[in-house]
Amino acid sequence: MVSSKYLGVSLIGCGEIGSILARAIKEGRAGRVELRFLFDRDGEKSRKLASELGFRVAEGLQEILSDPGTNVVVEAASQAAVAEYGERILEAGKDLMVMSVGALADEGLLKRLLEAARKGGSRIHLPSGSILGVDGVKAAQLAGIKEAQLITRKPPVALSYSPYLRERGMDLSRVREPTVVFEGTAREAVKAFPESVNIAATLALAGIGFDELKVKIIADPSLDRNVHELRVVGEAGEMVTVARNIPSPGNPRTSYLAALSAIMRLRDLVEILLVGT
């Protein structure tokens, strides 16, 4: 049943995606949603955003957990934040929306979060993010998926932060043509590029599997957008999607579509008409 009341949301992480979400709620673009608290390990970030938009700052997670008006907590911080706060949020009976979906490649963490959700009577929400075809994958896996590949192409600046590349002595500032910087499974990809390919984890959890989804990452200096190509073959047919996403204004590692996806997921929680699988 959909309530006519406002959905209470608290936000962990006041970086690029968190700021876009907070502004969308302030402007009413997230539907009947009320932002209860902002929280960030970097107190200056949360205070600055709260001052700009007129929201309250939580001094710690417990303030959010104790708030009866918070129904959903949105993680927009990091994979580490999912591991640190996720279980407590779910056990407290709050739904958890995870943006750093790559954290769930850790089988132990995923198991603990699912158990915490069962104990708390809460749910875990994973927005589609910056990839197309998540609804199709969810449906296709019911019939069976034979093979799946995700090819991600990004400007070098969007990948250069990765410790994976530094450890291998790969300097992307010297790249002058499209260069494959990673090939492996989704499980390996989200560990190597924790801020760049969360979509691989989303697709894996939609039904492909972390070890079954093959991922290729290409640094392409000719690009000014993040490009994701998905090919899935199964008993229901073949699905091919291509997304050429504009990077988020304040963070080239993230596609703007990822934040928009989270806004729409919040809207779905309060809407009467739901479209898509």
C-alpha positions as CSV (number, residue, x, y, z in Angstrom):
1,M,0.0,0.0,0.0
2,V,1.3,3.5,-0.9
3,S,1.0,6.1,1.9
4,S,-0.1,9.6,1.1
5,K,2.5,10.8,3.7
6,Y,6.0,11.9,2.9
7,L,8.8,9.4,2.8
8,G,11.5,10.2,5.3
9,V,15.0,9.9,3.9
10,S,18.4,10.4,5.5
11,L,21.5,10.7,3.4
12,I,25.0,9.3,4.1
13,G,27.6,11.0,1.9
14,C,27.6,14.6,0.8
15,G,29.8,14.3,-2.3
16,E,28.6,14.7,-5.9
17,I,25.8,12.1,-5.9
18,G,24.7,13.0,-2.4
19,S,24.5,16.7,-3.3
20,I,22.5,16.0,-6.4
21,L,20.1,13.9,-4.5
22,A,19.7,16.5,-1.7
23,R,19.0,19.3,-4.2
24,A,16.4,17.1,-6.0
25,I,14.6,16.5,-2.8
26,K,14.7,20.2,-1.9
27,E,13.3,21.0,-5.3
28,G,10.5,18.4,-5.1
29,R,11.9,16.3,-8.0
30,A,12.0,13.2,-5.9
31,G,8.3,13.2,-5.2
32,R,6.8,13.1,-1.7
33,V,10.1,12.8,0.0
34,E,11.4,14.6,3.1
35,L,15.1,14.8,3.8
36,R,15.6,14.2,7.5
37,F,19.3,14.3,8.0
38,L,22.6,14.7,6.1
39,F,25.7,12.8,7.4
40,D,29.3,12.7,6.1
41,R,32.5,11.6,7.8
42,D,33.8,15.0,6.5
43,G,31.7,17.2,8.7
44,E,32.6,20.3,6.7
45,K,30.9,18.7,3.6
46,S,27.7,18.0,5.4
47,R,27.6,21.4,7.1
48,K,28.2,23.2,3.9
49,L,25.5,21.3,2.0
50,A,23.0,21.7,4.9
51,S,23.7,25.4,5.2
52,E,23.1,25.8,1.4
53,L,19.8,23.8,1.3
54,G,18.4,24.3,4.8
55,F,18.7,20.7,6.1
56,R,19.8,19.2,9.4
57,V,23.2,17.6,10.0
58,A,23.5,14.3,11.9
59,E,26.5,14.2,14.2
60,G,26.6,10.4,13.9
61,L,24.8,7.4,12.5
62,Q,22.9,6.8,15.8
63,E,21.0,10.1,15.4
64,I,19.6,8.8,12.1
65,L,18.8,5.3,13.5
66,S,17.0,6.9,16.5
67,D,14.9,9.2,14.2
68,P,11.4,7.7,13.9
69,G,10.8,9.8,10.8
70,T,13.6,8.2,8.7
71,N,12.2,5.4,6.6
72,V,15.1,5.1,4.1
73,V,18.8,5.7,4.4
74,V,20.6,6.4,1.2
75,E,24.3,5.5,1.1
76,A,26.1,7.8,-1.4
77,A,29.6,7.6,0.2
78,S,31.7,4.6,-0.5
79,Q,32.0,0.8,-0.4
80,A,33.5,1.2,3.0
81,A,30.5,3.0,4.3
82,V,28.2,0.2,3.1
83,A,30.3,-2.2,5.2
84,E,30.5,0.0,8.2
85,Y,26.9,1.2,8.5
86,G,24.8,-1.2,6.5
87,E,24.0,-3.8,9.0
88,R,23.1,-1.3,11.8
89,I,20.7,0.6,9.4
90,L,18.9,-2.5,8.3
91,E,18.6,-4.0,11.8
92,A,17.1,-0.7,13.0
93,G,14.2,-1.3,10.5
94,K,15.3,1.3,8.0
95,D,15.5,0.5,4.3
96,L,18.9,1.0,2.8
97,M,19.5,2.4,-0.7
98,V,23.0,1.5,-1.8
99,M,24.9,3.5,-4.5
100,S,28.3,1.9,-3.9
101,V,26.9,-1.4,-5.1
102,G,30.4,-2.9,-5.7
103,A,30.6,-3.4,-1.9
104,L,28.1,-6.3,-2.4
105,A,30.7,-8.3,-4.3
106,D,31.9,-9.3,-0.9
107,E,29.9,-12.5,-0.3
108,G,30.3,-12.3,3.4
109,L,29.1,-8.7,3.6
110,L,26.1,-9.4,1.3
111,K,25.1,-12.3,3.5
112,R,25.3,-10.2,6.7
113,L,23.2,-7.4,5.1
114,L,20.5,-9.8,4.0
115,E,20.3,-11.3,7.4
116,A,20.2,-7.8,9.0
117,A,17.3,-6.9,6.7
118,R,15.4,-10.0,7.6
119,K,15.9,-9.2,11.3
120,G,14.8,-5.6,10.9
121,G,12.0,-6.2,8.5
122,S,13.7,-3.8,6.1
123,R,14.8,-3.9,2.4
124,I,17.8,-3.1,0.3
125,H,17.4,-1.0,-2.8
126,L,19.8,-0.9,-5.7
127,P,19.1,1.7,-8.3
128,S,19.9,0.8,-11.9
129,G,22.6,3.5,-12.0
130,S,24.2,4.5,-15.3
131,I,23.5,1.3,-17.2
132,L,20.6,0.4,-19.5
133,G,19.0,-3.0,-19.4
134,V,18.7,-3.9,-15.7
135,D,15.0,-4.6,-16.1
136,G,15.7,-6.9,-19.1
137,V,18.4,-8.8,-17.2
138,K,16.1,-9.4,-14.2
139,A,13.4,-10.8,-16.5
140,A,15.8,-12.8,-18.7
141,Q,17.5,-14.6,-15.8
142,L,14.2,-16.4,-15.1
143,A,14.6,-18.2,-18.4
144,G,18.4,-18.5,-18.1
145,I,21.4,-16.5,-19.2
146,K,24.2,-18.2,-21.1
147,E,26.7,-15.4,-21.4
148,A,27.1,-11.7,-20.6
149,Q,29.7,-9.0,-21.2
150,L,30.0,-5.4,-20.1
151,I,32.4,-3.2,-22.0
152,T,33.1,0.2,-20.3
153,R,34.9,3.0,-22.1
154,K,35.9,6.1,-20.1
155,P,38.2,9.1,-20.5
156,P,41.6,8.4,-18.8
157,V,40.9,11.0,-16.1
158,A,37.9,9.0,-15.0
159,L,40.0,5.9,-14.3
160,S,43.4,7.3,-13.3
161,Y,42.6,7.3,-9.6
162,S,42.6,3.5,-9.4
163,P,45.2,1.8,-7.1
164,Y,44.9,-1.2,-9.5
165,L,46.5,0.9,-12.2
166,R,49.1,2.5,-10.0
167,E,50.2,-0.9,-8.7
168,R,50.8,-2.0,-12.3
169,G,52.6,1.1,-13.2
170,M,50.0,2.2,-15.7
171,D,50.1,6.0,-16.3
172,L,47.0,7.0,-18.1
173,S,48.2,10.5,-18.7
174,R,50.4,9.0,-21.4
175,V,47.6,7.2,-23.2
176,R,47.0,8.5,-26.7
177,E,44.7,5.8,-28.1
178,P,42.0,3.5,-26.7
179,T,43.8,1.1,-24.3
180,V,42.4,-1.9,-22.5
181,V,43.2,-1.5,-18.8
182,F,41.2,-4.3,-17.3
183,E,39.7,-7.6,-18.3
184,G,38.1,-10.0,-15.8
185,T,35.0,-10.8,-13.9
186,A,32.5,-8.3,-12.3
187,R,33.8,-9.4,-8.9
188,E,37.3,-8.5,-9.8
189,A,36.3,-5.3,-11.6
190,V,34.5,-3.7,-8.7
191,K,37.5,-4.3,-6.4
192,A,39.9,-2.8,-9.0
193,F,37.7,0.2,-9.8
194,P,35.5,0.8,-6.8
195,E,34.2,4.2,-7.9
196,S,33.9,3.5,-11.6
197,V,32.0,0.2,-12.3
198,N,29.4,-0.2,-9.7
199,I,27.1,-1.0,-12.6
200,A,28.9,-4.3,-13.0
201,A,27.8,-5.3,-9.5
202,T,24.2,-4.1,-10.2
203,L,24.0,-6.3,-13.3
204,A,25.6,-9.3,-11.4
205,L,23.0,-9.0,-8.7
206,A,20.2,-8.6,-11.2
207,G,20.8,-12.2,-12.2
208,I,24.0,-12.6,-14.2
209,G,26.3,-13.4,-11.3
210,F,29.6,-11.8,-10.2
211,D,31.7,-14.5,-11.6
212,E,29.7,-15.0,-14.8
213,L,29.6,-11.4,-16.0
214,K,32.7,-10.6,-18.0
215,V,34.0,-7.0,-17.8
216,K,36.4,-5.1,-20.1
217,I,37.4,-1.5,-19.2
218,I,39.0,0.7,-21.8
219,A,40.7,4.1,-21.3
220,D,39.9,6.2,-24.4
221,P,41.3,9.8,-24.6
222,S,39.0,10.6,-27.5
223,L,35.9,10.4,-25.3
224,D,34.2,13.1,-23.2
225,R,31.5,10.7,-22.0
226,N,31.3,7.4,-20.1
227,V,30.2,4.6,-22.5
228,H,28.8,1.3,-21.3
229,E,28.0,-1.5,-23.7
230,L,26.1,-4.6,-22.4
231,R,25.5,-7.8,-24.3
232,V,23.5,-10.6,-22.8
233,V,22.6,-13.9,-24.4
234,G,20.1,-16.4,-23.0
235,E,17.0,-18.5,-23.5
236,A,14.9,-15.4,-23.9
237,G,17.0,-14.0,-26.7
238,E,19.9,-11.6,-27.1
239,M,20.0,-8.1,-25.5
240,V,22.4,-5.4,-26.5
241,T,22.4,-1.9,-25.0
242,V,24.7,1.1,-25.3
243,A,24.7,4.1,-22.9
244,R,26.8,7.2,-23.7
245,N,26.5,9.1,-20.5
246,I,27.5,12.6,-19.6
247,P,29.8,12.6,-16.6
248,S,28.5,14.1,-13.4
249,P,29.4,17.8,-13.3
250,G,31.6,17.6,-10.2
251,N,33.0,14.0,-10.6
252,P,34.2,12.6,-14.0
253,R,34.3,9.1,-12.5
254,T,30.5,9.1,-12.1
255,S,27.8,9.4,-14.8
256,Y,25.0,12.0,-14.2
257,L,22.5,9.2,-15.0
258,A,23.5,7.4,-11.8
259,A,22.2,10.2,-9.6
260,L,19.1,10.6,-11.7
261,S,18.5,6.8,-11.3
262,A,18.6,7.2,-7.5
263,I,16.1,10.1,-7.6
264,M,13.7,8.0,-9.6
265,R,14.1,5.1,-7.3
266,L,13.0,7.3,-4.4
267,R,10.1,8.5,-6.4
268,D,9.0,4.9,-7.1
269,L,8.8,4.3,-3.4
270,V,6.0,6.8,-3.1
271,E,4.4,6.5,-6.6
272,I,1.1,4.7,-7.3
273,L,2.0,3.8,-11.0
274,L,5.2,1.8,-11.3
275,V,6.8,1.3,-14.7
276,G,9.4,-1.3,-15.5
277,T,10.2,-4.8,-14.3
